[in-house]
Amino acid sequence: MRIGVLGTGNMADALATHWVRAGHEVVVGGRDAAKAAALAERIGAAGHGSLRTAAAYGDVALAALPYGAGAEVVREVRDVLDGRVLIDCGNPVGPGFTLLTDGGPSAAQRLAAAAPGAHVVKAFNLCHEDVWRMDPPVFDGRPLAVPLCGDEEEALVRVRELVKDVGCEPFAAGGLERAGLVEATAALLIGLWVAEGADAQSIAPPLAYATGLQGGQVR
């Protein structure tokens, strides 16, 4: 697969490293040419260039951009994103772990509005970049699960493949209208991890108990 990476930060580095190792052709794009060149060299990418160069490259583009800049960048290159899959891994989380999109469209929906011809999929936003650097992200023998939100089945098929190339298991979280729920989950989890030092995994019971039917008892 040919993948253009928009951004040169930690998320771009972590995810693109996996995809290069899996044999995909990756081009890194950024506003800072030197940073794009350095990242491309470090991970063994096929090339580097501007944000437009990366957006126009191949089948899939990863928007590894800060919230606030993402929609602006995507709007600038929307003409070359037509028909391409656009992965949004960003989180609209502000000071105090507040959800910056509260009451409005999700960050992923804002990218979709900025580039109406692109097929946006929300993914990879629930973990710190250090988790994505793991090879693979497996905990107690269990691969990390990655929820995906998107409206186009062909786009979801491509992103599922990329999730598996990171060593994770994809699962369907609904259409793009549900991306806001995944982003809100990130705001909640980040707050619990950072502010409370809580093990967020302890929030959810095992699946056998989640329905209330464990042991034949309904509560």
DRENBA-65684 format. One record per residue: chain; x, y, z of N, C-alpha, C in turn. Coordinates in pm, whole numbers, plus 50000, padded with zeros to 5 digits. Example, Ala and Ser with C-alpha at 12.3 -4.5 7.8 and 13.67 -1.06 7.14 Angstrom:
2
+---+-------+-------+-------+-------+-------+-------+-------+-------+-------+
| c |    nX |    nY |    nZ |   caX |   caY |   caZ |    cX |    cY |    cZ |
+---+-------+-------+-------+-------+-------+-------+-------+-------+-------+
| A | 51319 | 49431 | 50780 | 51230 | 49550 | 50780 | 51320 | 49670 | 50780 |
| A | 51285 | 49775 | 50708 | 51367 | 49894 | 50714 | 51290 | 50003 | 50787 |
+---+-------+-------+-------+-------+-------+-------+-------+-------+-------+
end
This chain:
219
+---+-------+-------+-------+-------+-------+-------+-------+-------+-------+
| c |    nX |    nY |    nZ |   caX |   caY |   caZ |    cX |    cY |    cZ |
+---+-------+-------+-------+-------+-------+-------+-------+-------+-------+
| A | 50085 | 49882 | 50000 | 50000 | 50000 | 50000 | 50090 | 50125 | 50000 |
| A | 50045 | 50230 | 49936 | 50117 | 50357 | 49934 | 50051 | 50451 | 50034 |
| A | 50130 | 50503 | 50127 | 50077 | 50581 | 50238 | 50149 | 50715 | 50247 |
| A | 50072 | 50823 | 50250 | 50128 | 50954 | 50276 | 50103 | 50993 | 50420 |
| A | 50207 | 51036 | 50488 | 50197 | 51073 | 50630 | 50204 | 51224 | 50641 |
| A | 50097 | 51284 | 50693 | 50091 | 51429 | 50712 | 50132 | 51460 | 50855 |
| A | 50254 | 51506 | 50872 | 50305 | 51536 | 51005 | 50436 | 51466 | 51030 |
| A | 50512 | 51522 | 51122 | 50646 | 51468 | 51151 | 50667 | 51443 | 51300 |
| A | 50558 | 51439 | 51377 | 50568 | 51422 | 51521 | 50574 | 51277 | 51564 |
| A | 50549 | 51254 | 51692 | 50566 | 51121 | 51750 | 50468 | 51018 | 51696 |
| A | 50342 | 51057 | 51675 | 50245 | 50962 | 51621 | 50280 | 50924 | 51478 |
| A | 50322 | 51021 | 51399 | 50365 | 50992 | 51261 | 50481 | 50893 | 51263 |
| A | 50577 | 50919 | 51350 | 50696 | 50833 | 51362 | 50656 | 50691 | 51402 |
| A | 50577 | 50678 | 51508 | 50545 | 50547 | 51562 | 50466 | 50461 | 51463 |
| A | 50361 | 50517 | 51403 | 50278 | 50439 | 51312 | 50349 | 50411 | 51181 |
| A | 50414 | 50512 | 51125 | 50481 | 50492 | 50996 | 50593 | 50391 | 51006 |
| A | 50659 | 50382 | 51120 | 50765 | 50283 | 51139 | 50711 | 50142 | 51118 |
| A | 50595 | 50113 | 51177 | 50534 | 49980 | 51159 | 50502 | 49954 | 51012 |
| A | 50447 | 50056 | 50945 | 50402 | 50035 | 50808 | 50519 | 50017 | 50712 |
| A | 50628 | 50085 | 50737 | 50748 | 50062 | 50655 | 50798 | 49920 | 50677 |
| A | 50802 | 49876 | 50800 | 50847 | 49740 | 50831 | 50758 | 49636 | 50766 |
| A | 50629 | 49668 | 50752 | 50535 | 49573 | 50691 | 50544 | 49573 | 50539 |
| A | 50627 | 49659 | 50481 | 50647 | 49660 | 50337 | 50569 | 49764 | 50261 |
| A | 50501 | 49853 | 50330 | 50427 | 49959 | 50262 | 50523 | 50071 | 50219 |
| A | 50486 | 50141 | 50115 | 50565 | 50254 | 50066 | 50511 | 50382 | 50132 |
| A | 50595 | 50446 | 50209 | 50552 | 50561 | 50289 | 50628 | 50686 | 50244 |
| A | 50555 | 50795 | 50229 | 50615 | 50927 | 50204 | 50573 | 51018 | 50320 |
| A | 50671 | 51085 | 50379 | 50648 | 51174 | 50492 | 50639 | 51318 | 50444 |
| A | 50537 | 51390 | 50489 | 50522 | 51530 | 50452 | 50508 | 51619 | 50573 |
| A | 50568 | 51738 | 50566 | 50557 | 51832 | 50677 | 50583 | 51974 | 50632 |
| A | 50549 | 52068 | 50717 | 50579 | 52208 | 50686 | 50728 | 52234 | 50696 |
| A | 50795 | 52161 | 50784 | 50940 | 52174 | 50802 | 51009 | 52066 | 50718 |
| A | 51071 | 52106 | 50609 | 51132 | 52010 | 50517 | 51241 | 51928 | 50584 |
| A | 51319 | 51991 | 50673 | 51427 | 51920 | 50739 | 51373 | 51810 | 50831 |
| A | 51264 | 51840 | 50903 | 51205 | 51739 | 50991 | 51146 | 51624 | 50909 |
| A | 51082 | 51655 | 50797 | 51026 | 51551 | 50712 | 51137 | 51461 | 50658 |
| A | 51247 | 51522 | 50616 | 51360 | 51444 | 50562 | 51422 | 51357 | 50671 |
| A | 51435 | 51411 | 50792 | 51497 | 51335 | 50901 | 51411 | 51216 | 50940 |
| A | 51279 | 51236 | 50949 | 51191 | 51125 | 50984 | 51191 | 51019 | 50875 |
| A | 51184 | 51061 | 50751 | 51185 | 50967 | 50640 | 51312 | 50882 | 50641 |
| A | 51425 | 50945 | 50667 | 51552 | 50870 | 50671 | 51555 | 50773 | 50788 |
| A | 51506 | 50818 | 50903 | 51511 | 50734 | 51023 | 51427 | 50608 | 51009 |
| A | 51311 | 50619 | 50946 | 51223 | 50501 | 50938 | 51239 | 50424 | 50807 |
| A | 51320 | 50476 | 50715 | 51338 | 50409 | 50587 | 51223 | 50429 | 50491 |
| A | 51162 | 50547 | 50496 | 51049 | 50576 | 50407 | 51093 | 50587 | 50262 |
| A | 50996 | 50579 | 50174 | 51024 | 50586 | 50030 | 51058 | 50727 | 49986 |
| A | 51018 | 50828 | 50064 | 51047 | 50965 | 50026 | 50990 | 51063 | 50126 |
| A | 51008 | 51191 | 50098 | 50958 | 51296 | 50185 | 50931 | 51420 | 50101 |
| A | 50860 | 51514 | 50160 | 50829 | 51637 | 50088 | 50734 | 51724 | 50168 |
| A | 50656 | 51802 | 50099 | 50560 | 51891 | 50163 | 50437 | 51813 | 50207 |
| A | 50350 | 51880 | 50282 | 50223 | 51818 | 50320 | 50142 | 51782 | 50197 |
| A | 50145 | 51865 | 50096 | 50073 | 51836 | 49972 | 50131 | 51713 | 49903 |
| A | 50262 | 51701 | 49902 | 50327 | 51585 | 49841 | 50279 | 51456 | 49907 |
| A | 50277 | 51456 | 50040 | 50232 | 51337 | 50113 | 50084 | 51309 | 50090 |
| A | 50003 | 51414 | 50091 | 49859 | 51397 | 50071 | 49827 | 51338 | 49935 |
| A | 49906 | 51372 | 49836 | 49881 | 51327 | 49700 | 49938 | 51189 | 49673 |
| A | 50008 | 51131 | 49770 | 50080 | 51006 | 49746 | 49993 | 50886 | 49782 |
| A | 49973 | 50801 | 49687 | 49917 | 50670 | 49715 | 49770 | 50664 | 49751 |
| A | 49738 | 50559 | 49827 | 49599 | 50522 | 49854 | 49547 | 50578 | 49986 |
| A | 49635 | 50594 | 50084 | 49596 | 50630 | 50220 | 49680 | 50746 | 50268 |
| A | 49618 | 50838 | 50341 | 49692 | 50945 | 50407 | 49662 | 50939 | 50556 |
| A | 49766 | 50955 | 50638 | 49751 | 50962 | 50782 | 49762 | 51107 | 50825 |
| A | 49657 | 51159 | 50890 | 49661 | 51295 | 50944 | 49709 | 51287 | 51088 |
| A | 49842 | 51298 | 51106 | 49903 | 51295 | 51239 | 49934 | 51439 | 51278 |
| A | 49827 | 51514 | 51301 | 49836 | 51659 | 51318 | 49765 | 51702 | 51445 |
| A | 49811 | 51810 | 51509 | 49742 | 51858 | 51629 | 49601 | 51905 | 51595 |
| A | 49510 | 51884 | 51692 | 49376 | 51936 | 51672 | 49385 | 52088 | 51660 |
| A | 49312 | 52144 | 51569 | 49318 | 52287 | 51542 | 49393 | 52313 | 51414 |
| A | 49502 | 52240 | 51395 | 49577 | 52252 | 51269 | 49527 | 52154 | 51166 |
| A | 49469 | 52043 | 51212 | 49431 | 51935 | 51121 | 49337 | 51978 | 51011 |
| A | 49225 | 52039 | 51049 | 49126 | 52078 | 50948 | 49183 | 52182 | 50853 |
| A | 49264 | 52273 | 50905 | 49325 | 52376 | 50820 | 49418 | 52313 | 50716 |
| A | 49503 | 52220 | 50759 | 49595 | 52153 | 50666 | 49518 | 52075 | 50562 |
| A | 49419 | 51998 | 50609 | 49341 | 51914 | 50517 | 49267 | 52000 | 50415 |
| A | 49216 | 52113 | 50459 | 49146 | 52204 | 50367 | 49242 | 52255 | 50258 |
| A | 49366 | 52279 | 50295 | 49464 | 52330 | 50199 | 49497 | 52228 | 50090 |
| A | 49486 | 52100 | 50122 | 49525 | 51995 | 50026 | 49407 | 51909 | 49984 |
| A | 49285 | 51958 | 50008 | 49166 | 51876 | 49984 | 49153 | 51830 | 49839 |
| A | 49205 | 51909 | 49745 | 49190 | 51871 | 49605 | 49265 | 51743 | 49572 |
| A | 49376 | 51716 | 49642 | 49452 | 51594 | 49612 | 49411 | 51478 | 49702 |
| A | 49318 | 51502 | 49794 | 49269 | 51394 | 49882 | 49144 | 51328 | 49829 |
| A | 49088 | 51378 | 49721 | 48967 | 51319 | 49665 | 48987 | 51171 | 49636 |
| A | 48898 | 51088 | 49689 | 48901 | 50945 | 49665 | 48999 | 50869 | 49752 |
| A | 49076 | 50939 | 49835 | 49175 | 50872 | 49918 | 49117 | 50845 | 50058 |
| A | 49175 | 50745 | 50123 | 49143 | 50718 | 50262 | 49224 | 50815 | 50348 |
| A | 49158 | 50879 | 50444 | 49225 | 50973 | 50534 | 49203 | 50926 | 50678 |
| A | 49311 | 50883 | 50742 | 49304 | 50835 | 50880 | 49327 | 50951 | 50975 |
| A | 49236 | 50967 | 51069 | 49249 | 51070 | 51172 | 49284 | 51003 | 51304 |
| A | 49405 | 51031 | 51356 | 49447 | 50971 | 51482 | 49454 | 51075 | 51594 |
| A | 49404 | 51196 | 51567 | 49418 | 51304 | 51663 | 49313 | 51304 | 51773 |
| A | 49342 | 51380 | 51877 | 49249 | 51394 | 51990 | 49225 | 51542 | 52021 |
| A | 49100 | 51585 | 52023 | 49068 | 51723 | 52059 | 49056 | 51739 | 52210 |
| A | 49167 | 51719 | 52279 | 49169 | 51724 | 52425 | 49249 | 51846 | 52469 |
| A | 49187 | 51929 | 52553 | 49251 | 52053 | 52596 | 49290 | 52051 | 52743 |
| A | 49328 | 52165 | 52797 | 49367 | 52175 | 52938 | 49257 | 52122 | 53030 |
| A | 49301 | 52051 | 53133 | 49203 | 51990 | 53223 | 49136 | 51870 | 53164 |
| A | 49194 | 51818 | 53054 | 49142 | 51699 | 52986 | 48998 | 51721 | 52937 |
| A | 48972 | 51843 | 52895 | 48840 | 51876 | 52840 | 48833 | 51838 | 52693 |
| A | 48712 | 51807 | 52649 | 48688 | 51772 | 52509 | 48660 | 51902 | 52433 |
| A | 48751 | 51940 | 52346 | 48741 | 52070 | 52279 | 48627 | 52076 | 52177 |
| A | 48575 | 51961 | 52138 | 48466 | 51957 | 52040 | 48331 | 51939 | 52107 |
| A | 48325 | 51947 | 52238 | 48200 | 51924 | 52310 | 48089 | 52013 | 52256 |
| A | 47979 | 51950 | 52216 | 47866 | 52025 | 52163 | 47872 | 52052 | 52014 |
| A | 47978 | 52008 | 51948 | 47992 | 52032 | 51804 | 48040 | 51908 | 51733 |
| A | 48072 | 51920 | 51604 | 48121 | 51804 | 51529 | 48252 | 51751 | 51588 |
| A | 48274 | 51623 | 51574 | 48399 | 51562 | 51619 | 48516 | 51612 | 51534 |
| A | 48637 | 51588 | 51582 | 48755 | 51625 | 51505 | 48756 | 51552 | 51371 |
| A | 48717 | 51425 | 51373 | 48714 | 51347 | 51249 | 48611 | 51402 | 51151 |
| A | 48495 | 51442 | 51201 | 48393 | 51500 | 51114 | 48438 | 51634 | 51056 |
| A | 48516 | 51709 | 51132 | 48569 | 51836 | 51082 | 48669 | 51813 | 50968 |
| A | 48748 | 51706 | 50978 | 48838 | 51672 | 50868 | 48756 | 51633 | 50745 |
| A | 48649 | 51555 | 50768 | 48565 | 51514 | 50656 | 48500 | 51635 | 50588 |
| A | 48460 | 51733 | 50667 | 48401 | 51854 | 50610 | 48506 | 51936 | 50535 |
| A | 48630 | 51933 | 50582 | 48737 | 52008 | 50518 | 48780 | 51945 | 50386 |
| A | 48761 | 51814 | 50374 | 48796 | 51742 | 50250 | 48682 | 51648 | 50215 |
| A | 48574 | 51699 | 50158 | 48454 | 51618 | 50134 | 48476 | 51498 | 50044 |
| A | 48579 | 51502 | 49960 | 48603 | 51390 | 49870 | 48684 | 51277 | 49930 |
| A | 48737 | 51298 | 50051 | 48816 | 51195 | 50118 | 48726 | 51102 | 50198 |
| A | 48776 | 50981 | 50224 | 48704 | 50882 | 50305 | 48772 | 50876 | 50441 |
| A | 48716 | 50947 | 50539 | 48781 | 50961 | 50669 | 48748 | 50843 | 50759 |
| A | 48851 | 50793 | 50826 | 48837 | 50686 | 50925 | 48906 | 50730 | 51053 |
| A | 48836 | 50722 | 51165 | 48896 | 50752 | 51296 | 48961 | 50626 | 51349 |
| A | 49089 | 50638 | 51390 | 49161 | 50522 | 51442 | 49286 | 50567 | 51515 |
| A | 49339 | 50481 | 51600 | 49470 | 50499 | 51665 | 49475 | 50616 | 51763 |
| A | 49361 | 50663 | 51813 | 49365 | 50782 | 51899 | 49359 | 50751 | 52048 |
| A | 49344 | 50626 | 52087 | 49321 | 50597 | 52228 | 49448 | 50569 | 52308 |
| A | 49564 | 50570 | 52244 | 49687 | 50535 | 52315 | 49797 | 50637 | 52291 |
| A | 49884 | 50647 | 52390 | 50005 | 50729 | 52381 | 50095 | 50672 | 52272 |
| A | 50175 | 50758 | 52210 | 50262 | 50713 | 52101 | 50357 | 50601 | 52144 |
| A | 50393 | 50597 | 52274 | 50485 | 50492 | 52319 | 50422 | 50353 | 52305 |
| A | 50290 | 50346 | 52317 | 50222 | 50218 | 52296 | 50235 | 50176 | 52150 |
| A | 50219 | 50273 | 52060 | 50228 | 50241 | 51917 | 50371 | 50208 | 51875 |
| A | 50469 | 50242 | 51957 | 50607 | 50205 | 51927 | 50637 | 50060 | 51965 |
| A | 50551 | 49999 | 52044 | 50572 | 49860 | 52083 | 50561 | 49769 | 51961 |
| A | 50634 | 49661 | 51961 | 50634 | 49572 | 51845 | 50621 | 49425 | 51889 |
| A | 50493 | 49380 | 51903 | 50366 | 49452 | 51885 | 50309 | 49498 | 52019 |
| A | 50201 | 49579 | 52016 | 50134 | 49618 | 52141 | 50048 | 49503 | 52194 |
| A | 50108 | 49417 | 52273 | 50040 | 49301 | 52330 | 50054 | 49308 | 52482 |
| A | 49944 | 49285 | 52552 | 49942 | 49295 | 52698 | 49884 | 49168 | 52756 |
| A | 49964 | 49098 | 52839 | 49922 | 48970 | 52897 | 49878 | 48873 | 52788 |
| A | 49950 | 48875 | 52676 | 49922 | 48784 | 52566 | 49806 | 48824 | 52479 |
| A | 49749 | 48940 | 52504 | 49630 | 48985 | 52432 | 49664 | 49107 | 52348 |
| A | 49651 | 49098 | 52214 | 49679 | 49214 | 52129 | 49585 | 49330 | 52161 |
| A | 49637 | 49450 | 52149 | 49556 | 49570 | 52169 | 49447 | 49578 | 52063 |
| A | 49327 | 49616 | 52104 | 49216 | 49634 | 52009 | 49206 | 49781 | 51972 |
| A | 49176 | 49808 | 51845 | 49169 | 49944 | 51793 | 49031 | 49968 | 51732 |
| A | 48948 | 50054 | 51793 | 48818 | 50084 | 51734 | 48832 | 50171 | 51610 |
| A | 48750 | 50143 | 51509 | 48750 | 50219 | 51385 | 48611 | 50276 | 51361 |
| A | 48605 | 50404 | 51324 | 48480 | 50466 | 51285 | 48493 | 50520 | 51143 |
| A | 48403 | 50479 | 51056 | 48407 | 50525 | 50918 | 48283 | 50483 | 50843 |
| A | 48259 | 50548 | 50730 | 48137 | 50523 | 50653 | 48159 | 50442 | 50525 |
| A | 48283 | 50432 | 50480 | 48312 | 50365 | 50353 | 48377 | 50230 | 50380 |
| A | 48315 | 50122 | 50334 | 48366 | 49988 | 50364 | 48505 | 49965 | 50304 |
| A | 48528 | 50013 | 50184 | 48660 | 49994 | 50123 | 48768 | 50065 | 50204 |
| A | 48736 | 50183 | 50255 | 48831 | 50255 | 50340 | 48857 | 50178 | 50468 |
| A | 48754 | 50124 | 50528 | 48768 | 50048 | 50651 | 48852 | 49922 | 50628 |
| A | 48836 | 49859 | 50513 | 48916 | 49740 | 50481 | 49065 | 49775 | 50480 |
| A | 49099 | 49888 | 50420 | 49240 | 49929 | 50414 | 49293 | 49961 | 50554 |
| A | 49214 | 50029 | 50634 | 49262 | 50067 | 50767 | 49272 | 49944 | 50858 |
| A | 49181 | 49848 | 50841 | 49193 | 49724 | 50918 | 49328 | 49656 | 50890 |
| A | 49368 | 49656 | 50765 | 49497 | 49596 | 50730 | 49611 | 49669 | 50799 |
| A | 49603 | 49801 | 50803 | 49709 | 49879 | 50866 | 49711 | 49860 | 51018 |
| A | 49595 | 49842 | 51078 | 49588 | 49811 | 51221 | 49658 | 49679 | 51248 |
| A | 49630 | 49579 | 51167 | 49693 | 49448 | 51185 | 49843 | 49455 | 51165 |
| A | 49889 | 49544 | 51076 | 50032 | 49559 | 51052 | 50104 | 49620 | 51172 |
| A | 50029 | 49688 | 51259 | 50086 | 49742 | 51382 | 50088 | 49634 | 51491 |
| A | 50021 | 49520 | 51464 | 50015 | 49411 | 51560 | 49892 | 49415 | 51648 |
| A | 49790 | 49489 | 51604 | 49668 | 49507 | 51683 | 49548 | 49443 | 51613 |
| A | 49436 | 49440 | 51685 | 49312 | 49383 | 51632 | 49212 | 49496 | 51608 |
| A | 49165 | 49513 | 51485 | 49064 | 49617 | 51457 | 48925 | 49569 | 51496 |
| A | 48842 | 49661 | 51541 | 48701 | 49627 | 51555 | 48614 | 49745 | 51518 |
| A | 48497 | 49714 | 51466 | 48407 | 49815 | 51414 | 48341 | 49891 | 51529 |
| A | 48354 | 50025 | 51526 | 48292 | 50108 | 51628 | 48179 | 50193 | 51570 |
| A | 48140 | 50165 | 51444 | 48030 | 50237 | 51383 | 48074 | 50335 | 51277 |
| A | 47980 | 50415 | 51230 | 48008 | 50513 | 51128 | 48083 | 50633 | 51183 |
| A | 48114 | 50726 | 51094 | 48193 | 50841 | 51135 | 48118 | 50928 | 51237 |
| A | 47986 | 50917 | 51240 | 47910 | 50996 | 51338 | 47940 | 50952 | 51481 |
| A | 48002 | 50834 | 51498 | 48038 | 50785 | 51631 | 48182 | 50819 | 51670 |
| A | 48254 | 50886 | 51581 | 48392 | 50921 | 51612 | 48402 | 51009 | 51736 |
| A | 48301 | 51094 | 51756 | 48301 | 51180 | 51873 | 48299 | 51100 | 52003 |
| A | 48235 | 50983 | 52002 | 48233 | 50899 | 52121 | 48373 | 50844 | 52150 |
| A | 48445 | 50807 | 52045 | 48581 | 50755 | 52063 | 48672 | 50868 | 52112 |
| A | 48653 | 50987 | 52059 | 48734 | 51101 | 52104 | 48702 | 51137 | 52250 |
| A | 48576 | 51130 | 52287 | 48539 | 51156 | 52427 | 48597 | 51050 | 52519 |
| A | 48601 | 50927 | 52472 | 48662 | 50819 | 52549 | 48810 | 50849 | 52575 |
| A | 48878 | 50902 | 52473 | 49018 | 50939 | 52490 | 49034 | 51045 | 52598 |
| A | 48947 | 51148 | 52596 | 48954 | 51253 | 52697 | 48936 | 51196 | 52837 |
| A | 48840 | 51104 | 52852 | 48815 | 51042 | 52981 | 48935 | 50959 | 53026 |
| A | 48986 | 50874 | 52937 | 49096 | 50785 | 52974 | 49224 | 50862 | 53005 |
| A | 49254 | 50963 | 52924 | 49375 | 51041 | 52948 | 49367 | 51107 | 53086 |
| A | 49250 | 51161 | 53119 | 49233 | 51222 | 53250 | 49252 | 51123 | 53363 |
| A | 49199 | 51003 | 53347 | 49213 | 50901 | 53451 | 49359 | 50857 | 53466 |
| A | 49424 | 50839 | 53352 | 49564 | 50793 | 53357 | 49654 | 50899 | 53417 |
| A | 49642 | 51021 | 53368 | 49736 | 51127 | 53406 | 49701 | 51190 | 53541 |
| A | 49575 | 51228 | 53558 | 49537 | 51301 | 53679 | 49517 | 51210 | 53799 |
| A | 49462 | 51092 | 53777 | 49428 | 51003 | 53887 | 49523 | 50887 | 53904 |
| A | 49605 | 50861 | 53802 | 49692 | 50744 | 53808 | 49613 | 50615 | 53811 |
| A | 49494 | 50618 | 53752 | 49403 | 50503 | 53757 | 49431 | 50406 | 53643 |
| A | 49408 | 50279 | 53669 | 49416 | 50177 | 53565 | 49281 | 50174 | 53494 |
| A | 49275 | 50240 | 53378 | 49147 | 50254 | 53309 | 49090 | 50121 | 53264 |
| A | 49173 | 50018 | 53250 | 49121 | 49887 | 53211 | 49024 | 49832 | 53314 |
| A | 49035 | 49879 | 53436 | 48949 | 49827 | 53542 | 48806 | 49879 | 53534 |
| A | 48781 | 49975 | 53442 | 48646 | 50030 | 53429 | 48548 | 49926 | 53375 |
| A | 48591 | 49852 | 53275 | 48501 | 49761 | 53204 | 48517 | 49618 | 53254 |
| A | 48408 | 49550 | 53283 | 48416 | 49410 | 53325 | 48445 | 49321 | 53205 |
| A | 48487 | 49196 | 53228 | 48501 | 49103 | 53117 | 48371 | 49089 | 53039 |
| A | 48383 | 49056 | 52911 | 48265 | 49051 | 52825 | 48156 | 48961 | 52880 |
| A | 48194 | 48849 | 52941 | 48094 | 48756 | 52993 | 48005 | 48820 | 53098 |
| A | 48055 | 48926 | 53164 | 47977 | 48993 | 53267 | 47908 | 49120 | 53217 |
| A | 47950 | 49166 | 53100 | 47905 | 49297 | 53053 | 47756 | 49301 | 53020 |
| A | 47699 | 49187 | 52984 | 47559 | 49185 | 52945 | 47464 | 49168 | 53062 |
| A | 47517 | 49136 | 53180 | 47432 | 49111 | 53296 | 47375 | 48972 | 53299 |
| A | 47424 | 48882 | 53213 | 47369 | 48746 | 53206 | 47465 | 48642 | 53263 |
| A | 47578 | 48684 | 53321 | 47673 | 48589 | 53375 | 47608 | 48504 | 53485 |
| A | 47632 | 48374 | 53477 | 47577 | 48283 | 53577 | 47427 | 48266 | 53569 |
| A | 47368 | 48309 | 53457 | 47225 | 48292 | 53439 | 47142 | 48393 | 53517 |
| A | 47207 | 48491 | 53578 | 47133 | 48589 | 53657 | 47125 | 48720 | 53583 |
| A | 47008 | 48777 | 53582 | 46987 | 48908 | 53519 | 46973 | 49011 | 53630 |
| A | 47050 | 49116 | 53619 | 47044 | 49222 | 53720 | 46984 | 49347 | 53660 |
+---+-------+-------+-------+-------+-------+-------+-------+-------+-------+
end
